[in-house]
Amino acid sequence: MCYFMPDFSGDAEMNLMKSTTWVNIALLLVFSGSRTLAQQEPQFTHNVFTRMAINPAFAGSSGDISVTGLMRQQWVGFKDMDGEKVAPQTYLLTADMPVRLVHGGLGISITSDRLGFENNTGIRLNYAYRTSAWDGELAVGPVIGFLNKSIDFSKFKPTQSGDPILGTAQESTMMMDVGLGVFYEIKNKYFIGISTSQLIQTGSSIGVDATNYNLKRHYYAHAGYLYTLPDNPLVKLQPTLFVKTDFVSTQFDINLSAIYNDRFWGGITYRLQDAIAFLIGLNYKSFIFGYSYDLTTSQLGSAGSSGSHEIFLNYRFKLELDKNPRSYRNTRYL
């Protein structure tokens, strides 16, 4: 679920740096220029459709049961010196719905994130309290998350034989953390949300040498505006801004999408010092389909990366609930 930057100390650092594969990954982090992996959380180009994964207050905002599946293949073609594929692969599944009993919405997100020989599988449970405010709807809510992190040390290639760490098989650890979010929206006009994840910055250890890992607190800001062209109401423009930071590195996504007849859409995203992304999508009945291609603009483009692909599918189950049920008498039985 997250990219972890390990905090090595003592002999563990010296031993692990003997791995040429780990050196390759370290060089990737240093020279990529995108700062993507300096942060622990995965990134998504379709961040407008993955708000459930970053802001718990978004749960239930659609008014329907909403299920989204996403697959991201990042830096396709990037390999280490031994030909092993070390490019990130991320899979996301989210579901949320409004629940009147809790005066808001409930949601769940499941993420599988792989970077090289590191695998992270996480689950997050979201709650949002929703209320009318001004001309829109205001929501606030917490999230609790559980993360299983594993590393297959046996796949690393040491430059010297007999390394006790790299001779071990797969090791794993379980971690728990919490977050908080606020979300405000006026339907078909604009939205704005702020959130934070990994608030308590849980720590754990992994491997035979008890290498320490610490979750890093992340902050998000997300806003968008929907503008209908006055001369052509079938065309709408939606500029959005997405900011993610851990106050060590910051990532900006600036997007502009055009929507035609509420059915077809396309857009372009600029991710500072990382990529230019092109997006297309289709709304059909209860389905939303989208695809994006990230053209790498950092030095990774000349290091074997042929870009990143992302595809998602959303389905909404309409809730037809009568808020004011009525009873009628049959005159035959009066």
C-alpha positions as CSV (number, residue, x, y, z in Angstrom):
1,M,0.0,0.0,0.0
2,C,2.9,2.4,0.7
3,Y,6.4,2.9,-0.4
4,F,8.6,2.7,2.7
5,M,11.9,4.5,3.0
6,P,13.8,2.2,5.4
7,D,15.7,3.7,8.3
8,F,18.9,1.5,8.4
9,S,21.4,1.7,11.1
10,G,24.7,-0.1,12.2
11,D,25.8,-3.3,10.4
12,A,22.4,-3.7,8.7
13,E,23.1,-0.7,6.5
14,M,26.5,-1.9,5.5
15,N,25.2,-5.4,4.7
16,L,22.2,-4.3,2.7
17,M,24.2,-1.8,0.6
18,K,26.2,-4.8,-0.7
19,S,23.2,-5.6,-2.8
20,T,23.6,-4.3,-6.3
21,T,19.8,-4.5,-6.8
22,W,19.2,-2.3,-3.7
23,V,21.8,0.2,-5.1
24,N,19.9,0.3,-8.3
25,I,16.7,1.2,-6.5
26,A,18.5,3.7,-4.3
27,L,19.9,5.4,-7.5
28,L,16.3,5.4,-8.9
29,L,15.1,7.3,-5.8
30,V,17.9,9.8,-6.0
31,F,18.0,10.5,-9.8
32,S,14.3,10.2,-10.7
33,G,13.7,13.9,-10.0
34,S,10.0,13.1,-9.6
35,R,10.1,12.7,-5.8
36,T,7.4,10.1,-6.2
37,L,9.2,7.4,-4.2
38,A,10.5,9.8,-1.6
39,Q,6.9,9.6,-0.3
40,Q,5.5,6.4,1.1
41,E,2.0,6.6,-0.4
42,P,1.3,5.4,-4.0
43,Q,0.3,7.9,-6.6
44,F,-2.7,7.8,-9.0
45,T,-3.1,9.9,-12.2
46,H,-6.9,9.5,-11.9
47,N,-6.9,11.1,-8.5
48,V,-10.4,12.6,-9.1
49,F,-11.7,9.1,-9.1
50,T,-9.6,7.8,-6.3
51,R,-10.6,10.3,-3.6
52,M,-11.8,7.5,-1.4
53,A,-8.2,6.3,-1.1
54,I,-6.9,9.6,0.2
55,N,-9.8,11.3,2.0
56,P,-12.1,9.4,4.3
57,A,-14.6,12.3,4.3
58,F,-15.4,11.4,0.6
59,A,-17.3,8.3,1.7
60,G,-21.0,8.3,0.6
61,S,-20.7,11.6,-1.4
62,S,-22.1,10.1,-4.6
63,G,-25.4,9.1,-2.9
64,D,-25.0,5.6,-4.4
65,I,-23.1,2.4,-3.7
66,S,-19.9,3.1,-5.6
67,V,-17.2,0.5,-6.4
68,T,-14.0,1.4,-8.2
69,G,-11.1,-0.8,-9.4
70,L,-7.8,0.5,-10.6
71,M,-4.6,-0.9,-12.0
72,R,-1.4,1.1,-12.4
73,Q,1.8,0.0,-14.2
74,Q,4.4,2.6,-13.5
75,W,7.6,3.1,-15.4
76,V,7.0,0.2,-17.8
77,G,10.2,-1.4,-19.0
78,F,12.4,-0.3,-16.1
79,K,14.7,-3.1,-14.9
80,D,17.7,-3.5,-12.6
81,M,21.1,-4.6,-13.9
82,D,20.1,-8.2,-13.6
83,G,17.0,-7.8,-15.8
84,E,14.6,-8.0,-12.9
85,K,11.5,-5.9,-13.1
86,V,11.6,-3.4,-10.3
87,A,9.0,-0.8,-11.6
88,P,6.1,-0.1,-9.2
89,Q,2.8,-1.9,-9.8
90,T,-0.3,-0.8,-7.9
91,Y,-3.8,-2.2,-7.6
92,L,-6.7,-0.4,-5.9
93,L,-10.2,-1.4,-5.0
94,T,-12.6,1.0,-3.2
95,A,-16.2,0.8,-2.2
96,D,-18.4,3.3,-0.4
97,M,-22.1,4.2,0.2
98,P,-24.3,6.6,2.2
99,V,-25.7,5.2,5.4
100,R,-28.5,7.2,7.1
101,L,-28.1,5.3,10.3
102,V,-24.6,6.9,10.9
103,H,-25.6,10.3,9.4
104,G,-23.0,10.0,6.7
105,G,-21.2,7.3,4.7
106,L,-19.0,4.3,5.1
107,G,-16.2,3.1,2.8
108,I,-13.3,0.7,2.4
109,S,-10.2,0.7,0.2
110,I,-7.8,-2.2,-0.4
111,T,-4.4,-1.6,-2.0
112,S,-1.7,-3.9,-3.3
113,D,1.5,-2.0,-4.0
114,R,4.7,-3.6,-5.3
115,L,8.1,-2.0,-5.8
116,G,10.9,-4.3,-6.8
117,F,11.0,-7.1,-4.2
118,E,8.9,-5.2,-1.7
119,N,5.1,-5.9,-1.4
120,N,2.6,-3.8,0.6
121,T,-1.0,-4.9,1.1
122,G,-3.3,-2.6,3.0
123,I,-6.9,-2.0,4.0
124,R,-8.5,1.2,5.1
125,L,-11.9,1.7,6.7
126,N,-13.5,5.1,6.2
127,Y,-16.3,6.9,8.0
128,A,-17.7,10.3,7.0
129,Y,-20.2,12.4,8.9
130,R,-22.2,14.5,6.4
131,T,-24.3,17.6,6.8
132,S,-25.7,20.4,4.7
133,A,-23.7,23.6,4.8
134,W,-24.2,26.8,2.8
135,D,-25.4,25.6,-0.6
136,G,-23.5,22.3,-0.5
137,E,-22.5,19.4,1.7
138,L,-19.8,19.3,4.3
139,A,-18.2,16.0,5.5
140,V,-15.6,15.1,8.0
141,G,-14.4,11.7,9.0
142,P,-11.6,9.4,10.2
143,V,-9.9,6.4,8.7
144,I,-8.2,3.5,10.3
145,G,-5.7,1.5,8.2
146,F,-3.8,-1.9,8.5
147,L,-0.7,-2.6,6.4
148,N,1.2,-5.8,5.7
149,K,4.7,-5.1,4.5
150,S,6.9,-7.8,3.1
151,I,10.4,-8.0,1.5
152,D,11.9,-11.0,-0.3
153,F,15.5,-10.6,0.8
154,S,16.5,-13.8,-1.1
155,K,16.0,-12.0,-4.5
156,F,18.7,-9.4,-3.8
157,K,22.1,-10.1,-5.4
158,P,25.0,-9.4,-3.0
159,T,28.4,-8.5,-4.4
160,Q,29.9,-10.6,-1.6
161,S,28.7,-14.1,-0.6
162,G,27.7,-14.9,2.9
163,D,25.5,-11.9,3.6
164,P,23.2,-13.1,6.5
165,I,20.4,-10.7,5.7
166,L,20.2,-11.4,1.9
167,G,20.3,-15.1,2.5
168,T,16.9,-15.0,4.3
169,A,13.6,-15.6,2.6
170,Q,10.6,-13.3,2.6
171,E,10.0,-11.4,5.9
172,S,6.9,-9.4,6.7
173,T,5.4,-7.1,9.4
174,M,2.0,-5.7,10.2
175,M,1.3,-2.0,11.0
176,M,-1.7,0.1,11.9
177,D,-2.3,3.8,11.6
178,V,-5.1,6.4,11.4
179,G,-6.0,9.5,9.4
180,L,-8.5,12.3,9.1
181,G,-10.2,14.2,6.3
182,V,-12.6,17.1,5.5
183,F,-14.5,17.4,2.2
184,Y,-16.9,20.1,0.9
185,E,-18.8,20.0,-2.4
186,I,-21.5,21.8,-4.3
187,K,-22.8,19.3,-6.8
188,N,-21.9,20.1,-10.4
189,K,-20.0,23.2,-9.4
190,Y,-16.9,22.6,-7.3
191,F,-15.3,20.6,-4.6
192,I,-12.4,21.0,-2.1
193,G,-10.9,18.5,0.3
194,I,-8.0,18.3,2.7
195,S,-6.8,15.2,4.5
196,T,-3.9,13.5,6.3
197,S,-2.8,9.9,6.5
198,Q,-0.5,7.9,8.9
199,L,-1.1,10.5,11.6
200,I,0.5,8.6,14.5
201,Q,3.5,7.5,12.3
202,T,3.6,3.9,13.5
203,G,6.9,2.1,13.6
204,S,7.8,-1.5,13.2
205,S,10.7,-3.8,12.3
206,I,11.4,-6.4,9.7
207,G,14.1,-8.9,8.9
208,V,16.6,-10.9,10.9
209,D,18.3,-7.7,12.0
210,A,15.1,-6.0,13.1
211,T,15.5,-3.2,10.6
212,N,13.2,-0.3,11.6
213,Y,10.5,1.2,9.4
214,N,8.4,4.2,10.3
215,L,5.2,5.4,8.5
216,K,5.5,9.0,7.5
217,R,2.6,11.5,7.9
218,H,1.2,12.7,4.6
219,Y,-1.0,15.7,3.8
220,Y,-3.3,16.1,0.8
221,A,-5.2,19.0,-0.7
222,H,-7.6,18.5,-3.6
223,A,-9.8,21.0,-5.4
224,G,-11.8,21.2,-8.7
225,Y,-14.3,23.4,-10.5
226,L,-16.8,22.5,-13.2
227,Y,-17.5,25.2,-15.8
228,T,-20.2,24.9,-18.5
229,L,-19.4,26.7,-21.7
230,P,-22.2,29.4,-22.1
231,D,-22.2,29.0,-25.9
232,N,-22.2,25.2,-25.9
233,P,-23.8,23.7,-22.7
234,L,-22.9,20.2,-23.9
235,V,-19.2,21.0,-23.2
236,K,-17.9,21.4,-19.7
237,L,-14.4,22.1,-18.5
238,Q,-13.0,20.9,-15.2
239,P,-9.7,22.2,-13.9
240,T,-8.4,20.4,-10.8
241,L,-5.4,20.7,-8.5
242,F,-4.0,17.9,-6.4
243,V,-1.1,18.4,-3.9
244,K,0.6,15.7,-1.8
245,T,3.3,16.3,0.7
246,D,5.2,14.9,3.7
247,F,7.1,18.2,4.1
248,V,10.2,16.5,2.8
249,S,9.0,16.3,-0.8
250,T,5.9,17.8,-2.5
251,Q,4.0,16.6,-5.6
252,F,1.7,18.8,-7.7
253,D,-0.8,17.5,-10.2
254,I,-2.4,20.2,-12.4
255,N,-5.2,18.8,-14.6
256,L,-7.6,20.2,-17.2
257,S,-10.4,17.9,-18.5
258,A,-13.1,18.5,-21.1
259,I,-16.4,16.7,-20.8
260,Y,-18.8,16.3,-23.7
261,N,-22.5,15.6,-23.1
262,D,-21.7,14.1,-19.7
263,R,-20.5,11.0,-21.5
264,F,-17.1,11.4,-23.1
265,W,-14.1,13.1,-21.5
266,G,-10.5,13.7,-22.0
267,G,-7.8,15.6,-20.3
268,I,-4.1,16.4,-19.7
269,T,-2.2,16.5,-16.4
270,Y,1.1,18.0,-15.6
271,R,3.0,16.5,-12.6
272,L,5.8,18.7,-11.6
273,Q,9.2,17.3,-12.4
274,D,7.8,13.9,-13.2
275,A,5.4,13.5,-16.1
276,I,2.8,14.8,-18.5
277,A,-0.3,12.5,-18.5
278,F,-3.0,12.1,-21.1
279,L,-6.5,10.9,-20.0
280,I,-9.5,9.6,-21.8
281,G,-12.8,8.2,-20.5
282,L,-16.4,7.2,-21.1
283,N,-19.5,7.3,-19.0
284,Y,-22.0,4.6,-19.9
285,K,-25.2,4.1,-17.9
286,S,-23.9,3.2,-14.4
287,F,-20.3,2.6,-15.5
288,I,-17.3,5.0,-15.7
289,F,-14.2,3.9,-17.6
290,G,-10.9,5.7,-17.8
291,Y,-7.4,5.2,-19.2
292,S,-4.3,7.4,-18.8
293,Y,-0.7,7.3,-20.1
294,D,2.0,9.1,-18.3
295,L,4.9,10.4,-20.5
296,T,7.9,10.5,-18.2
297,T,9.7,13.8,-18.3
298,S,12.3,13.1,-15.5
299,Q,15.6,11.3,-16.1
300,L,13.8,8.0,-15.8
301,G,12.7,8.5,-19.4
302,S,16.3,7.9,-20.5
303,A,16.9,5.1,-18.0
304,G,14.6,2.5,-19.6
305,S,11.1,3.8,-18.7
306,S,8.6,3.8,-21.5
307,G,6.0,5.6,-19.4
308,S,3.2,4.6,-17.0
309,H,-0.3,3.1,-17.8
310,E,-3.3,3.4,-15.6
311,I,-6.8,2.0,-16.1
312,F,-9.9,2.1,-13.9
313,L,-13.5,1.1,-13.9
314,N,-16.3,2.5,-11.6
315,Y,-19.8,1.1,-11.1
316,R,-22.6,2.7,-9.2
317,F,-25.6,0.9,-7.7
318,K,-28.5,3.4,-7.6
319,L,-30.1,3.6,-4.2
320,E,-33.9,4.1,-4.6
321,L,-34.9,4.7,-1.0
322,D,-38.1,6.5,-0.1
323,K,-37.2,8.9,2.6
324,N,-40.9,9.4,3.6
325,P,-42.7,6.1,3.2
326,R,-46.5,6.5,3.0
327,S,-49.3,4.0,3.7
328,Y,-52.6,3.9,1.9
329,R,-56.0,2.4,2.7
330,N,-57.9,0.2,0.4
331,T,-61.5,1.3,0.3
332,R,-62.6,-2.3,-0.1
333,Y,-61.6,-3.0,3.5
334,L,-62.9,0.1,5.2
